[in-house]
Amino acid sequence: MSDRVDRIQAEWARERPDLDVSPQGVIGRLHRLAAALTDELVPVFRRHGLGEGDFDVLAALRRAGPPYERSAGALAAATMVTSGGTTKRLDRLEAAGLVVRRPSPVDGRGRVVALTPRGVEVVDAAVTEHMANEHRLLEGLSAEDRRLLEDLLRRWLARLEDPRA
């Protein structure tokens, strides 16, 4: 089975036989896979009136458990977005009635972000559909292949996120 990445590598091998382009076999396919997955994931979020980043914020709050709240700093860390980016997302979600912000009871300068009852309803519906969609996207892989792929990606990501690992 040959794909677009194989063709690109063959062209480079012809044009630059001195260059080892083997990393493209993994990186190129992962890059294409990430784009294809995004194309498959985003429509689910849109059906719930959310962008990908909005879903990320709501999911981080929902995973916190009752009362579904986090400090603004903890929320930024959980979503791996800058505080400015988080603020923009929160502005949209607050305007939509999905989250509320209030002063922190433990830090006078801090803010706490919480899901509204409507926010819980929206994120629960969205995450249910999202998980069904992710299961669909993985249907072509056996349970063993999924476990192996997950393990390889976990180890690789750990090395990239913490080079000392």
For each residue, the residues with C-beta under 8 A, 3 or more apart:
1:
2: 6 7
3: 6 7 29
4: 7 8 32
5: 8 9 24 25 28 29 32
6: 2 3 9 10
7: 2 3 4 10 11
8: 4 5 11 12 24 28
9: 5 6 12 13 21 22 24 25 28
10: 6 7 13 14
11: 7 8 14 15
12: 8 9 15 16 19 21 24
13: 9 10 16 17 21
14: 10 11 17
15: 11 12
16: 12 13 19 21
17: 13 14
18:
19: 12 16
20: 23
21: 9 12 13 16 24
22: 9 25
23: 20 26 27
24: 5 8 9 12 21 27 28
25: 5 9 22 28 29
26: 23 29 30
27: 23 24 30 31
28: 5 8 9 24 25 31 32
29: 3 5 25 26 32 33
30: 26 27 33 34
31: 27 28 34 35
32: 4 5 28 29 35 36
33: 29 30 36 37
34: 30 31 37 38
35: 31 32 38 39
36: 32 33 39 40
37: 33 34 40 41 137
38: 34 35 41 42 52
39: 35 36 42 43
40: 36 37 43 133 137
41: 37 38 44 45 52 130 133 134
42: 38 39 45 46 51 52
43: 39 40 46 47
44: 41 47 48 126 129 130 133
45: 41 42 48 50 51 52 54 55 126 130
46: 42 43 49 50 51
47: 43 44 126 129
48: 44 45 55 122 125 126 129
49: 46 96 122
50: 45 46 54 55 58 122 126
51: 42 45 46 54 55 92
52: 38 41 42 45 55 56
53: 56 57 79 81 85 89
54: 45 50 51 57 58 89 92 93 98
55: 45 48 50 51 52 58 59 123 126 130
56: 52 53 59 60 79 81 89
57: 53 54 60 61 75 79 86 89 90 93 99 113
58: 50 54 55 61 62 93 98 99 115 119 122 123 126
59: 55 56 62 63 123 127
60: 56 57 63 64 70 75 78 79
61: 57 58 64 68 69 70 75 99 113 114 115 119 123
62: 58 59 68 115 120 123 124 127
63: 59 60 78
64: 60 61 68 69 70
65: 68
66:
67: 114
68: 61 62 64 65 114 115 119 120
69: 61 64 112 113 114 115
70: 60 61 64 74 75 78 112 113
71: 74 75 104 107 110 111 112 113
72: 75 76 83 86 90 101 110 111 112 113
73: 76 77 83 110
74: 70 71 77 78
75: 57 60 61 70 71 72 78 79 86 90 113
76: 72 73 79 81 82 83 85 86
77: 73 74 80
78: 60 63 70 74 75
79: 53 56 57 60 75 76 86 89
80: 77
81: 53 56 76 85 86 89
82: 76 85 86
83: 72 73 76 86 87
84: 87 88
85: 53 76 81 82 88 89
86: 57 72 75 76 79 81 82 83 89 90
87: 83 84 90 91
88: 84 85 91 92
89: 53 54 56 57 79 81 85 86 92 93
90: 57 72 75 86 87 93 94 99 101 113
91: 87 88 94 95
92: 51 54 88 89 95 96
93: 54 57 58 89 90 96 98 99 119
94: 90 91 97 98 99 100 101
95: 91 92
96: 49 92 93
97: 94 116 118 119
98: 54 58 93 94 115 116 118 119 122 123
99: 57 58 61 90 93 94 113 114 115 116 119
100: 94 113 114 116
101: 72 90 94 111 112 113 114
102: 111 112 114
103: 108 110 111 112
104: 71 107 108 109 110 111 112
105: 112
106: 110
107: 71 104 110
108: 103 104
109: 104
110: 71 72 73 103 104 106 107
111: 71 72 101 102 103 104
112: 69 70 71 72 101 102 103 104 105
113: 57 61 69 70 71 72 75 90 99 100 101
114: 61 67 68 69 99 100 101 102
115: 58 61 62 68 69 98 99 119 120 123
116: 97 98 99 100 119 120
117: 120 121
118: 97 98 121 122
119: 58 61 68 93 97 98 99 115 116 122 123
120: 62 68 115 116 117 123 124
121: 117 118 124 125
122: 48 49 50 58 98 118 119 125 126
123: 55 58 59 61 62 98 115 119 120 126 127
124: 62 120 121 127 128
125: 48 121 122 128 129
126: 44 45 47 48 50 55 58 122 123 129 130
127: 59 62 123 124 130 131
128: 124 125 131 132
129: 44 47 48 125 126 132 133
130: 41 44 45 55 126 127 133 134
131: 127 128 134 135
132: 128 129 135 136
133: 40 41 44 129 130 136 137
134: 41 130 131 137 138
135: 131 132 138 139
136: 132 133 139
137: 37 40 133 134
138: 134 135 141 146
139: 135 136
140:
141: 138 145 146 149
142: 145 146
143: 146 147
144: 147 148
145: 141 142 148 149
146: 138 141 142 143 149 150
147: 143 144 150 151
148: 144 145 151 152
149: 141 145 146 152 153
150: 146 147 153 154
151: 147 148 154 155
152: 148 149 155 156
153: 149 150 156 157
154: 150 151 157 158
155: 151 152 158 159
156: 152 153 159 160
157: 153 154 160 161
158: 154 155 161 162 165
159: 155 156 162 163 165
160: 156 157 163
161: 157 158 165
162: 158 159 165
163: 159 160
164:
165: 158 159 161 162
